[in-house]
Amino acid sequence: MASLKSLTAAILCGGLGLRLRRAVPDRPKCLAPIRSKPFLELQILWLRSQGVRHVVLCLGFGSEQVLSFLRQTQHQGIETESVIEDGLLGTAGALKNAEGKIIGSPFLAMNGDSMLDVSLEKMVDFHTLKKAVATIAVVDAPRTGRYGRIVTDGADEITGFLEKRGGDDETAETSASQTRGFINGGLYVFNREILDMIPPQPHQGVSLEKDIFPRLAGRGLFGFETHGYFLDIGVPEDYVRAQIELAQRFPTC
């Protein structure tokens, strides 16, 4: 069984959050309030409840506000560190920027705008058993159009990605909004070698989803299947849902 106490968890919370800006115009997306608590605090508390003791925040837009929040908030039993990106590095670039703070291998990473009900211990065990380079928590979704669909083989290895509707790629899904399938749940287990695949000083942002994962498809990239609760607050409609649903799951909100 995996012990999460020794694993670093990196939270990718440096994006601009443009889609949510009309609902949350005055702060970075990770600080969007859920009742009385910033979304980021719920993520940190959830990681602590899973056994994680070391968290690295990958910051960018609104970093001063996040640092101010951290100075004012105590999270006993968990150490938080921050790394600020200079410019928009993308999700992969942000991880590379935090390389010096990430301890050991494997390590965890999660998007700063989503919550997924999954056992991290079981996910890390799965990653180890499969001898994976990278593992994505894949969520069974009734409609995949907003996210694109992940394709796996019979042994849980990810073999390809069908882009969300509207993409120019020839593999883009048709009628994707009506397609049931697995989507990226924004939660990952990575071997440290994935950091070697990311350029150290990219001239433009490098994306895990667009630049790194397609290169790994069929080469050690696995999907950890979950049917658990998933919510992405990145658009106003789901942010409204979060005020009710996350408050029910986190009674101290």
Buried (B, 14 or more C-beta within 10 A) or exposed (E): EBEBEEBBBBBBBBBEBEBBEEBBEEBBBBBBBBBEBBBBBBBBBBBBEBBBBBBBBBBBBBBEBBBEBBEEEEBEEBEBBBBBBEEBBBBBBBBBBBBEBBEEEBBBBBBBBBBBBBBBBEBBBBBBEBEBBBBBBBBBBEEBBBBBBBBBEEEBBBEEBBBBBEEEEEEBBEEBEEBEBBBBBBBBBBBBEBBEBBEEEBEEBBBBBBBBBBEBBEEBBBBBBBEEEBBBBBBBEBBEBBBEBBBEBBEEB
